[in-house]
């Protein structure tokens, strides 16, 4: 059998029959007869059996015309090359109407039979391809192409199903957590919270913090509580983990994080530090991810910190809800299904005002609870920090954190929120000028004190002076008494105009 277009490597010419026997071009009917003689089923026999060969001289799938053209390429410089290549191009443009790459491949092979460097090859190819594309597709050919494409799509669909089944056998997924309400309630009772009132068991917790507010220190205090069972921040009871705690550390050097953790007193053998700063992200690299899963499983990690989201995220835009939600879903799969952890804690940077996380809203929709770590911008980096939390069965009012520099340990102070702290600071700032005004004019009322402070250009808002006077009275710095018509008079603490309760004139 001689295949048109096959070039002999030695002669550079098409293969021909060695003897004088006549050549015969096989038709579809010839092929069917040959297969039938061997008792074989012709591929595609279930499809319509009409021959797709065109009449002699056609160009659909060959025929004597194209065979003759390929068997007898013209000699170069005889003025026939352009006409010959045009006919060749017409055949392949029709045969590969939907595949220009195959069209160009066959035309170039044919052109090389005459001259691999023929200067008009590109021009002829473009012209014939354009002409063919402008022709309407014949109805019968259109139907055939539609049938072929439908068949190809069906095959692709079935292949995807088969691939999914094969993959499921090689890498079976975890069973679904599924059951009736009665069955779920009948399961052995388990704790609702990992950290009581703050972090749900088997939950996803986000810690949203402004820059340089100490989120890493908070992480290490939490890790210590999870491992030791000590009350978190001296207030929240903890159900300790049985295994280990791991931190995917994208932000600081491993050595620095280790020093901080040791200063807090975290169990050296049960805190796993995965230091990723300066290397490719394992969450988005299949080989690295598989190796990390293997090692974390080996350590029996039960609670996993990711610090921070902005560096662990592998999408294109942190503002895109679809991309961020897909990442968070995948993070859950990585942590729970692949590694086998129960608790996921993700650090997220807050916006400049500290009132919401920086990025897509999915960052606040996905977690079971959000812990907010904030500071007063007026206080700079050295001012107090404040913690609050909100989520499913979680509602912790903002309170000021205490920090022990010697141990790096945090605690809730009960001193109240940033707003309360501001009021207290304002009262402290007003104490000296108020005391001077009271000493200057013992028995002065609040209105006159405010007038005197304004004259001295002391800044305050409505209610600040009265709150400060009450605080000073409670502290014993001044004394307040009702005067004529019920007006409140303010005196220095030493200037008492009334006798102590229970005393008489004989006592003095």
C-alpha positions in Angstrom: 0.0 0.0 0.0 1.4 3.4 -1.0 0.3 6.4 1.1 0.2 9.7 -0.9 2.6 12.2 0.4 5.2 9.8 1.7 8.7 11.0 0.7 11.6 8.6 0.1 14.5 9.8 2.3 17.1 9.1 -0.3 15.5 10.4 -3.5 13.3 13.1 -2.0 10.5 11.9 -4.3 7.2 10.2 -3.4 7.2 6.5 -3.1 6.1 4.6 -6.2 5.4 0.9 -7.1 8.6 -0.9 -8.0 7.2 -3.0 -10.9 4.8 -2.2 -13.7 1.7 -3.4 -12.0 -1.1 -0.8 -12.2 -2.0 1.3 -9.2 -5.5 1.1 -7.7 -7.0 3.8 -5.4 -9.0 2.2 -2.6 -12.5 3.4 -2.1 -14.6 3.0 1.0 -16.4 0.1 -0.5 -13.0 -1.7 -1.1 -12.1 -1.2 2.5 -15.4 -2.6 3.7 -14.9 -5.7 1.4 -11.4 -6.3 2.9 -12.6 -6.0 6.5 -15.6 -8.2 5.7 -13.4 -10.9 4.2 -11.5 -11.2 7.5 -14.7 -11.2 9.5 -13.9 -7.9 11.2 -16.2 -5.1 12.0 -15.3 -1.9 10.3 -14.8 1.0 12.8 -17.8 3.3 12.7 -19.9 0.7 11.1 -22.8 1.8 13.3 -22.7 5.2 11.6 -24.3 5.9 8.2 -22.7 3.6 5.6 -22.9 6.1 2.7 -19.5 6.5 1.1 -18.1 10.0 1.6 -15.8 9.7 -1.5 -16.7 12.4 -4.0 -16.9 11.7 -7.8 -13.7 11.3 -9.7 -11.9 14.6 -9.7 -13.3 15.6 -6.3 -11.1 16.7 -3.4 -13.0 15.6 -0.2 -11.0 12.6 1.0 -8.6 12.0 -1.8 -9.6 10.5 -5.2 -7.5 10.1 -8.3 -7.0 13.8 -8.7 -5.1 14.4 -5.4 -3.1 11.2 -5.8 -2.1 12.2 -9.3 -1.1 15.6 -8.1 1.1 14.3 -5.3 2.6 11.6 -7.5 3.7 14.1 -10.1 5.0 17.3 -8.6 6.2 19.8 -11.2 9.9 20.6 -11.7 11.0 24.0 -10.3 11.2 26.9 -12.7 8.8 25.5 -15.3 6.0 27.9 -14.3 3.6 25.2 -13.0 4.4 25.3 -9.3 1.9 28.0 -8.3 -1.0 26.3 -10.2 0.0 22.8 -8.7 0.2 24.1 -5.2 -3.1 26.0 -5.5 -4.8 22.7 -6.3 -3.1 20.9 -3.5 -4.1 23.7 -1.1 -7.7 23.5 -2.3 -7.9 19.9 -1.4 -6.5 20.2 2.1 -8.4 23.5 2.8 -11.6 21.5 2.2 -10.5 18.4 4.0 -9.3 20.3 7.1 -11.8 23.1 7.0 -11.8 23.3 10.8 -8.1 22.6 11.5 -5.9 25.2 9.9 -2.8 23.7 11.7 -3.3 20.4 9.8 -4.1 22.3 6.6 -0.8 24.2 6.8 1.2 21.1 7.7 0.0 19.1 4.7 0.4 22.0 2.3 4.0 22.7 3.5 4.9 19.0 3.1 3.6 19.0 -0.4 5.4 22.3 -1.2 8.7 20.8 0.0 8.4 18.2 -2.7 9.1 21.0 -5.2 11.0 23.5 -3.2 11.0 23.8 0.6 11.8 27.5 0.2 9.2 28.3 -2.4 8.5 32.0 -2.0 4.8 32.0 -2.7 3.8 29.2 -0.3 2.4 31.5 2.4 0.5 33.6 -0.1 -1.1 30.6 -1.7 -2.0 29.1 1.6 -3.7 32.3 2.9 -5.6 32.9 -0.3 -7.0 29.4 -0.6 -7.8 29.1 3.1 -9.7 32.4 2.9 -11.7 31.3 -0.1 -12.6 28.0 1.5 -13.7 29.6 4.7 -16.0 31.9 2.7 -17.9 29.0 1.2 -21.1 27.8 3.0 -20.7 24.3 4.4 -22.8 21.7 2.4 -25.8 20.4 4.3 -24.7 16.8 4.2 -21.1 17.7 5.3 -22.5 19.9 8.0 -24.6 17.1 9.4 -21.5 14.8 9.3 -19.4 17.3 11.2 -22.1 17.9 13.8 -22.3 14.2 14.3 -18.5 13.9 14.7 -18.4 16.7 17.2 -21.3 15.3 19.2 -19.6 11.9 19.3 -16.3 13.5 20.4 -18.1 15.4 23.2 -19.8 12.3 24.3 -16.5 10.4 24.4 -14.9 13.2 26.4 -17.9 13.2 28.8 -17.7 9.4 29.3 -13.9 9.7 29.7 -14.3 12.3 32.5 -16.7 9.9 34.3 -14.4 7.0 33.9 -11.4 9.1 35.1 -13.4 10.2 38.2 -14.2 6.6 39.0 -10.6 5.5 38.6 -9.3 8.4 40.7 -11.8 7.6 43.4 -10.5 4.0 43.5 -6.9 5.3 43.8 -7.6 8.1 46.2 -10.9 7.6 48.0 -12.4 10.6 49.7 -13.4 10.7 53.3 -17.0 9.5 54.1 -19.7 12.2 54.4 -20.8 13.3 57.8 -24.4 12.4 57.2 -27.3 11.2 59.3 -30.8 12.0 60.5 -31.3 14.5 63.3 -32.0 11.6 65.7 -28.8 9.8 64.6 -26.7 13.0 65.0 -28.1 13.7 68.5 -27.5 10.1 69.5 -23.8 10.4 68.9 -21.4 10.6 71.9 -21.5 14.1 73.3 -18.5 16.3 72.5 -17.5 19.7 73.6 -19.0 22.8 71.9 -16.0 25.0 72.4 -12.2 24.5 72.1 -11.8 27.8 74.0 -15.0 28.5 75.9 -17.0 31.4 74.6 -14.3 32.3 72.1 -13.4 29.5 69.6 -15.7 26.6 68.6 -14.5 23.0 68.6 -13.7 21.8 65.0 -14.2 25.4 64.0 -12.6 28.0 61.7 -11.4 31.0 63.6 -10.0 34.2 62.1 -7.8 36.6 64.1 -8.1 40.1 62.5 -5.4 42.5 63.6 -4.0 45.8 62.6 -0.4 46.0 61.7 2.1 45.6 64.6 -0.6 44.9 67.2 0.9 41.6 68.4 -1.1 38.9 66.5 1.9 36.6 66.6 2.1 37.0 70.4 -1.6 36.3 70.6 -1.1 33.2 68.5 1.7 31.9 70.8 -0.4 32.5 73.9 -3.3 30.7 72.3 -1.0 27.8 71.2 0.3 27.5 74.8 -3.3 27.4 76.2 -4.3 24.7 73.6 -1.3 22.5 74.6 -1.3 23.1 78.4 -5.0 23.6 79.1 -4.4 26.8 80.9 -7.2 29.4 80.8 -6.6 31.6 77.7 -5.9 35.2 78.7 -6.6 34.2 82.3 -10.3 34.1 81.6 -11.4 31.5 79.0 -11.4 27.8 79.9 -9.7 25.6 77.3 -10.2 22.0 76.2 -6.6 21.0 75.5 -5.6 19.1 72.3 -4.4 15.6 72.6 -1.9 15.9 69.7 0.2 18.9 68.6 -0.2 22.4 67.4 1.4 23.7 64.1 2.0 27.2 62.7 2.4 27.8 59.0 4.7 30.7 59.4 4.9 32.9 56.3 5.8 36.2 58.0 8.9 36.0 60.3 12.1 34.0 60.4 11.8 30.6 62.0 14.5 31.5 64.6 12.7 34.6 65.7 9.4 32.8 66.0 11.1 30.1 68.0 12.6 32.6 70.5 9.2 34.2 71.1 7.5 30.9 71.5 10.1 29.7 74.1 9.8 33.0 76.0 6.0 32.4 76.3 6.8 28.9 77.6 5.1 26.8 74.9 5.8 23.1 75.0 9.0 22.6 72.9 8.1 19.1 71.8 4.5 19.7 70.8 4.6 23.0 68.9 5.5 22.4 65.2 6.9 25.4 63.3 6.6 25.3 59.5 8.7 28.2 58.3 7.7 29.1 54.7 9.0 32.7 54.5 11.2 33.0 51.4 10.1 29.8 49.6 7.3 28.8 47.2 3.9 28.4 48.6 3.3 24.7 49.4 -0.5 25.2 49.3 -0.4 25.8 45.6 2.4 23.4 44.6 1.1 19.8 44.4 4.4 18.0 45.3 5.2 20.4 48.2 1.6 20.1 49.5 1.7 16.3 49.5 5.0 16.3 51.4 3.8 18.9 53.9 0.6 16.8 54.5 2.7 13.7 55.1 4.9 15.4 57.6 2.1 17.2 59.5 0.1 13.9 59.7 3.2 12.3 61.1 3.3 14.9 64.0 -0.4 14.3 64.7 -1.4 18.0 64.3 -4.7 18.9 65.9 -4.8 22.7 65.7 -3.3 24.6 62.7 -2.4 28.3 62.6 -1.9 30.0 59.2 0.0 33.4 59.5 -1.1 35.4 57.5 -3.8 35.0 54.9 -2.2 37.6 52.6 0.9 35.4 52.0 -0.8 32.0 52.1 -3.4 33.1 49.5 -2.5 31.9 46.0 -5.2 33.6 43.8 -4.8 36.6 41.7 -6.9 39.1 43.7 -7.5 39.2 47.5 -10.5 41.5 46.7 -12.2 38.9 44.6 -14.9 37.1 46.6 -15.0 34.1 44.3 -11.2 33.6 44.4 -11.0 34.2 48.2 -13.9 31.8 49.0 -12.3 29.1 46.8 -9.1 29.5 48.7 -10.8 29.3 52.1 -12.7 26.2 51.0 -9.4 24.6 49.8 -7.7 25.6 53.0 -10.4 23.7 54.9 -9.9 20.6 52.7 -6.1 20.8 53.2 -6.4 21.2 56.9 -9.2 18.8 57.8 -9.4 16.1 55.0 -5.7 16.0 54.0 -3.9 16.8 57.3 -6.6 15.7 59.7 -6.6 18.8 62.0 -9.7 19.8 64.0 -9.1 23.6 64.5 -8.1 26.1 61.9 -6.9 29.6 63.0 -6.2 32.1 60.2 -4.5 35.5 60.8 -5.9 38.3 58.6 -4.6 41.8 58.4 -7.2 44.5 59.2 -7.8 47.7 57.2 -6.3 51.0 58.4 -9.2 51.8 60.7 -9.1 48.4 62.2 -12.8 47.9 61.9 -12.8 45.2 59.2 -10.5 42.7 57.6 -8.5 43.8 54.5 -9.7 42.1 51.4 -12.9 40.4 50.1 -15.9 40.1 52.4 -15.6 36.3 52.2 -12.9 36.7 54.8 -15.6 37.6 57.4 -18.3 35.3 56.0 -16.4 32.1 56.2 -15.1 31.9 59.8 -17.2 30.5 62.7 -15.8 33.2 64.9 -13.6 36.3 64.5 -11.3 37.6 67.2 -10.4 41.3 66.8 -7.1 42.7 68.0 -7.0 46.5 68.0 -5.2 49.5 69.3 -5.9 53.2 69.7 -4.2 55.0 66.8 -3.6 58.0 69.0 -1.4 55.9 71.3 1.0 54.7 68.5 2.6 51.3 68.6 3.3 51.3 72.3 -0.3 51.9 73.6 -2.5 49.2 75.0 -4.2 46.5 72.9 -7.9 45.6 73.0 -9.6 42.3 72.2 -13.2 41.5 71.2 -14.8 38.5 69.5 -18.0 37.8 67.6 -19.4 34.7 65.8 -21.6 31.6 66.2 -22.4 31.5 69.9 -19.5 33.9 70.5 -19.9 37.4 71.7 -17.0 38.9 73.8 -17.1 42.7 74.5 -14.0 44.6 73.9 -11.6 44.7 76.8 -8.1 45.9 77.3 -5.2 43.4 77.3 -2.5 43.3 79.8 1.0 42.3 78.7 3.8 40.9 80.9 7.1 41.8 79.1 9.1 39.3 81.1 7.0 36.3 80.0 5.3 37.6 76.9 2.0 36.5 78.4 -1.3 38.3 77.7 -4.3 38.6 79.9 -7.7 40.5 79.9 -7.6 43.3 82.4 -11.3 44.2 82.8 -10.4 47.9 82.2 -12.9 48.1 79.3 -12.9 49.1 75.7 -10.9 51.7 73.7 -13.7 54.2 74.2 -13.6 53.7 78.0 -9.8 53.9 77.9 -10.1 57.2 76.0 -12.5 58.6 78.6 -10.3 57.5 81.4 -7.2 59.1 79.7 -9.2 62.3 79.2 -10.1 62.4 82.8 -6.5 61.9 83.8 -5.4 64.7 81.5 -8.0 67.0 83.0 -7.3 66.2 86.6 -4.4 68.7 87.1 -6.1 71.8 85.6 -9.4 71.0 87.4 -7.6 70.7 90.7 -5.9 74.0 90.1 -9.3 75.6 89.4 -10.8 74.2 92.6 -7.9 75.3 94.7 -8.0 78.7 93.2 -11.7 79.1 93.9 -13.0 76.6 96.6 -16.7 75.8 96.2 -16.6 76.6 92.4 -19.3 74.9 90.4 -18.8 72.8 87.2 -19.8 75.6 84.8 -17.2 78.0 86.2 -14.5 75.3 86.1 -15.3 74.7 82.4 -15.1 78.4 81.7 -11.7 78.6 83.4 -10.4 75.6 81.4 -11.4 77.2 78.2 -9.7 80.4 79.1 -6.5 78.3 79.6 -7.2 76.6 76.2 -7.5 73.2 77.8 -9.3 70.9 75.2 -12.3 68.9 76.3 -15.8 67.9 75.1 -19.2 68.1 76.7 -19.4 65.8 79.8 -15.6 65.3 80.1 -15.2 67.7 83.0 -18.2 66.3 84.9 -16.9 62.7 84.5 -13.4 63.9 85.6 -14.9 65.6 88.7 -16.8 62.4 89.7 -13.7 60.3 89.3 -11.7 62.8 91.4 -14.4 62.7 94.1 -14.3 58.9 94.2 -10.5 59.0 94.4 -10.6 61.5 97.3 -8.8 64.2 95.3 -11.6 66.7 95.7 -14.9 66.9 97.7 -18.3 67.7 96.2 -21.2 69.0 98.2 -24.6 70.4 97.4 -24.8 74.1 97.9 -27.7 76.6 97.8 -30.5 75.6 95.4 -29.0 72.1 95.0 -26.0 73.3 93.0 -22.9 71.1 93.3 -19.9 72.8 94.8 -16.3 71.5 94.4 -13.7 71.8 97.1 -10.1 70.6 97.6 -10.3 67.4 99.7 -8.7 69.1 102.7 -11.2 72.0 102.8 -14.1 70.3 104.5 -16.9 72.6 105.6 -19.0 69.9 107.2 -18.3 67.7 110.2 -17.8 64.0 109.6 -20.9 61.8 110.1 -21.4 60.9 113.7 -19.1 63.7 115.0 -20.1 66.6 117.4 -18.7 70.0 118.2 -17.1 68.6 121.4 -14.8 66.4 119.2 -12.9 69.5 117.9 
